[in-house]
């Protein structure tokens, strides 16, 4: 009984040791492969290439390292071929990284495609621009700019021309596309309101003018009760009297006197 128990325990121990050796062996075998893949992805710069970097917009970004959201950020990349073979500048990569861990990408911008051939002892200037999104306002980010190129033999190289933390600020100019649209909208609304008010007032003035014209002044009644006047006097009045001031009127007036 004891021998069988000891044999069983020893068998279990051997199996557990074998299993642990297999797991450790798998990790050990994969580690060199991962390191080899990282070495393959890590491409250095050519000693025959000289690169320079300079911000052109905003002008003070070379000193302050500050960008504003919604405004263009532009920079120049200078490439100098100091060797005896041609270089072909393929493209540039620009990205925002997490400031405390540059391996973590926050945003990758569109690649700047160049495919520019640079002869020996020749220099070229390349440009690129991007906009910082409003979501990055008020926070620091890592800005990384890499330039990819290759020589005449097809060897690939990568130069890191900028790798620093920058501050993204909110645009405090007070005017943006949305503000401009609202400004134009309120101007149009004010003009429309003034036009409608003018039309309304003109209609009111026309109505008041028509009502004033329709008013007819009525004087005292010209009807006279002739019943108490003798009929002979009424008949004489109905006769046409001479025009006042005429010779005939003056003669009749003298006869009456």
C-alpha positions as CSV (number, residue, x, y, z in Angstrom):
1,X,0.0,0.0,0.0
2,X,2.8,2.3,0.9
3,X,4.8,1.4,-2.2
4,X,1.8,2.1,-4.5
5,X,1.2,5.4,-2.8
6,X,4.8,6.5,-3.2
7,X,4.8,5.4,-6.8
8,X,1.6,7.4,-7.5
9,X,3.0,10.5,-5.8
10,X,6.3,10.3,-7.7
11,X,4.5,9.9,-11.0
12,X,2.3,13.0,-10.3
13,X,5.4,14.9,-9.3
14,X,7.2,14.0,-12.5
15,X,4.2,15.0,-14.6
16,X,3.9,18.3,-12.9
17,X,7.6,19.0,-13.4
18,X,7.4,18.1,-17.1
19,X,4.3,20.3,-17.6
20,X,6.1,23.3,-15.9
21,X,9.2,22.7,-18.1
22,X,7.0,22.7,-21.2
23,X,5.4,26.1,-20.3
24,X,8.7,27.6,-19.4
25,X,10.1,26.3,-22.6
26,X,7.4,27.9,-24.7
27,X,7.9,31.3,-23.1
28,X,11.7,31.0,-23.5
29,X,11.3,30.1,-27.2
30,X,9.0,33.0,-28.0
31,X,11.1,35.6,-26.3
32,X,13.9,35.7,-28.8
33,X,11.4,35.8,-31.7
34,X,9.7,38.8,-30.2
35,X,13.0,40.6,-29.6
36,X,14.0,39.8,-33.2
37,X,10.7,41.2,-34.6
38,X,11.3,44.4,-32.5
39,X,14.8,44.7,-33.9
40,X,13.5,44.3,-37.4
41,X,10.9,47.1,-36.9
42,X,13.5,49.4,-35.4
43,X,15.1,51.2,-38.3
44,X,17.8,53.8,-37.7
45,X,19.0,56.8,-39.5
46,X,21.5,56.9,-42.3
47,X,24.9,58.5,-41.5
48,X,24.8,60.1,-45.0
49,X,21.6,62.0,-44.4
50,X,21.2,65.2,-42.5
51,X,17.7,66.4,-41.5
52,X,16.4,69.6,-39.9
53,X,13.0,70.6,-38.5
54,X,11.4,74.0,-38.2
55,X,7.9,75.2,-37.4
56,X,6.5,78.0,-39.6
57,X,3.0,78.3,-38.2
58,X,2.5,79.3,-35.5
59,X,5.8,81.3,-35.6
60,X,6.5,81.0,-31.9
61,X,5.9,77.2,-31.8
62,X,9.7,76.6,-32.0
63,X,10.1,78.2,-28.6
64,X,6.8,77.8,-26.8
65,X,5.7,74.5,-28.3
66,X,2.1,75.6,-28.1
67,X,-0.7,75.0,-30.6
68,X,-4.2,76.3,-30.8
69,X,-7.2,74.1,-31.7
70,X,-8.8,74.7,-35.1
71,X,-5.7,76.6,-36.4
72,X,-3.2,75.1,-38.8
73,X,0.2,73.9,-37.7
74,X,2.8,73.8,-40.4
75,X,6.4,72.8,-40.4
76,X,9.3,72.3,-42.8
77,X,11.7,69.4,-43.0
78,X,15.1,69.9,-44.5
79,X,16.8,66.8,-46.0
80,X,20.5,66.9,-47.0
81,X,22.3,64.1,-48.9
82,X,25.8,64.0,-47.6
83,X,26.7,60.6,-49.2
84,X,27.6,59.4,-52.7
85,X,24.3,57.6,-53.5
86,X,20.8,58.9,-54.2
87,X,18.2,58.9,-51.5
88,X,14.4,58.8,-52.0
89,X,12.4,60.5,-49.3
90,X,9.2,58.4,-49.2
91,X,6.9,59.9,-46.6
92,X,6.6,61.5,-43.1
93,X,4.6,60.3,-40.2
94,X,3.1,62.7,-37.7
95,X,1.2,61.6,-34.5
96,X,0.1,62.6,-31.1
97,X,1.4,60.3,-28.3
98,X,0.5,60.0,-24.6
99,X,2.9,62.4,-22.8
100,X,4.0,59.8,-20.2
101,X,4.2,56.8,-22.6
102,X,5.2,57.6,-26.2
103,X,4.3,54.1,-27.3
104,X,0.6,54.9,-26.8
105,X,-0.8,56.7,-29.9
106,X,-3.6,59.3,-29.3
107,X,-4.0,60.3,-32.9
108,X,-2.2,59.4,-36.2
109,X,-2.3,62.1,-38.9
110,X,-2.4,61.5,-42.6
111,X,1.0,60.6,-44.0
112,X,2.9,63.2,-46.0
113,X,3.7,61.5,-49.3
114,X,6.8,62.9,-51.0
115,X,8.7,60.3,-53.1
116,X,11.3,62.9,-53.6
117,X,14.7,61.9,-55.1
118,X,17.7,63.6,-53.5
119,X,21.0,63.4,-55.4
120,X,24.3,63.4,-53.7
121,X,25.3,66.7,-52.1
122,X,21.8,68.0,-52.7
123,X,19.3,69.5,-50.3
124,X,15.5,69.6,-50.4
125,X,12.8,71.2,-48.2
126,X,9.6,69.3,-47.5
127,X,6.5,70.6,-45.8
128,X,3.5,69.3,-43.8
129,X,0.6,70.7,-41.9
130,X,-2.2,69.5,-39.6
131,X,-4.9,70.7,-37.3
132,X,-5.2,70.0,-33.6
133,X,-8.7,68.7,-32.7
134,X,-10.7,70.5,-30.0
135,X,-10.8,67.4,-27.9
136,X,-7.1,67.9,-27.1
137,X,-7.6,71.5,-25.8
138,X,-6.1,72.2,-22.4
139,X,-3.8,69.1,-22.3
140,X,-0.2,68.3,-23.2
141,X,0.5,65.7,-25.8
142,X,3.6,64.2,-27.3
143,X,4.3,65.2,-30.9
144,X,6.3,62.8,-32.9
145,X,7.4,63.3,-36.5
146,X,9.3,60.6,-38.4
147,X,10.7,60.7,-41.9
148,X,11.1,57.5,-43.9
149,X,13.5,57.3,-46.8
150,X,15.7,54.8,-48.6
151,X,19.0,54.7,-50.5
152,X,19.7,53.5,-54.1
153,X,20.3,50.0,-52.8
154,X,16.8,49.8,-51.3
155,X,17.9,50.1,-47.7
156,X,15.2,51.7,-45.6
157,X,15.9,54.4,-43.0
158,X,13.8,56.4,-40.5
159,X,14.8,59.7,-38.9
160,X,13.0,61.1,-35.9
161,X,13.0,64.9,-36.5
162,X,10.7,65.9,-33.7
163,X,9.8,64.2,-30.4
164,X,8.7,66.5,-27.7
165,X,5.7,67.4,-25.5
166,X,3.6,70.3,-26.8
167,X,0.6,72.1,-25.2
168,X,-2.7,72.3,-27.0
169,X,-4.6,75.5,-26.2
170,X,-8.1,76.5,-26.9
171,X,-8.6,79.2,-29.5
172,X,-9.4,82.3,-27.6
173,X,-9.6,84.7,-30.5
174,X,-13.4,84.9,-30.0
175,X,-14.2,84.1,-33.6
176,X,-14.8,80.8,-35.2
177,X,-16.9,79.3,-38.0
178,X,-19.8,78.7,-35.7
179,X,-19.6,82.3,-34.3
180,X,-19.4,83.7,-37.8
181,X,-22.5,81.7,-38.8
182,X,-24.4,82.9,-35.8
183,X,-23.3,86.5,-36.5
184,X,-24.5,86.4,-40.1
185,X,-27.8,84.7,-39.0
186,X,-28.6,87.4,-36.5
187,X,-27.8,90.1,-39.0
188,X,-30.2,88.5,-41.5
189,X,-32.8,88.1,-38.9
190,X,-32.5,91.8,-37.9
191,X,-32.8,92.9,-41.5
192,X,-35.9,90.7,-42.0
193,X,-37.5,92.1,-38.8
194,X,-36.9,95.7,-39.9
195,X,-38.4,95.0,-43.3
196,X,-41.5,93.4,-41.8
197,X,-41.9,96.3,-39.3
198,X,-41.6,98.8,-42.2
199,X,-44.3,97.0,-44.2
200,X,-46.6,96.8,-41.2
201,X,-46.2,100.5,-40.4
202,X,-46.8,101.5,-44.1
203,X,-50.0,99.5,-44.2
204,X,-51.2,101.2,-41.0
205,X,-50.4,104.6,-42.4
206,X,-52.3,103.8,-45.6
207,X,-55.4,102.7,-43.7
208,X,-55.4,105.8,-41.5
209,X,-55.1,108.0,-44.6
210,X,-58.1,106.4,-46.3
211,X,-60.2,106.7,-43.2
212,X,-59.4,110.4,-43.0
213,X,-60.4,111.0,-46.6
214,X,-63.8,109.3,-46.1
215,X,-64.8,111.8,-43.4
216,X,-67.2,114.5,-44.8
217,X,-67.8,117.6,-42.8
218,X,-71.4,118.4,-42.3
219,X,-72.4,122.0,-41.5
220,X,-75.7,123.4,-40.2
221,X,-78.9,122.6,-42.1
222,X,-79.8,125.1,-44.7
223,X,-83.5,124.2,-44.6
224,X,-85.7,127.2,-43.6
225,X,-89.3,127.2,-42.5
226,X,-91.1,129.6,-44.9
227,X,-94.6,129.0,-43.5
228,X,-94.5,132.1,-41.3
229,X,-93.3,134.3,-44.1
230,X,-96.0,135.8,-46.4
231,X,-96.3,134.2,-49.8
232,X,-95.7,137.5,-51.6
233,X,-92.4,137.9,-50.0
234,X,-91.4,134.4,-50.8
235,X,-92.3,134.9,-54.4
236,X,-90.3,138.1,-54.6
237,X,-87.3,136.3,-53.1
238,X,-87.5,133.4,-55.6
239,X,-87.2,136.0,-58.4
240,X,-83.7,136.3,-59.7
241,X,-82.0,139.1,-57.9
242,X,-79.4,141.3,-59.7
243,X,-75.7,140.5,-59.0
244,X,-74.4,142.6,-56.2
245,X,-72.2,145.5,-57.4
246,X,-73.7,145.7,-60.9
247,X,-75.2,149.0,-62.3
248,X,-78.6,147.5,-62.3
249,X,-78.3,146.6,-58.6
250,X,-77.2,150.1,-57.7
251,X,-80.2,151.6,-59.6
252,X,-82.6,149.4,-57.8
253,X,-81.0,150.3,-54.5
254,X,-81.3,154.1,-55.2
255,X,-85.0,153.6,-56.1
256,X,-85.6,151.8,-52.9
257,X,-84.1,154.7,-51.0
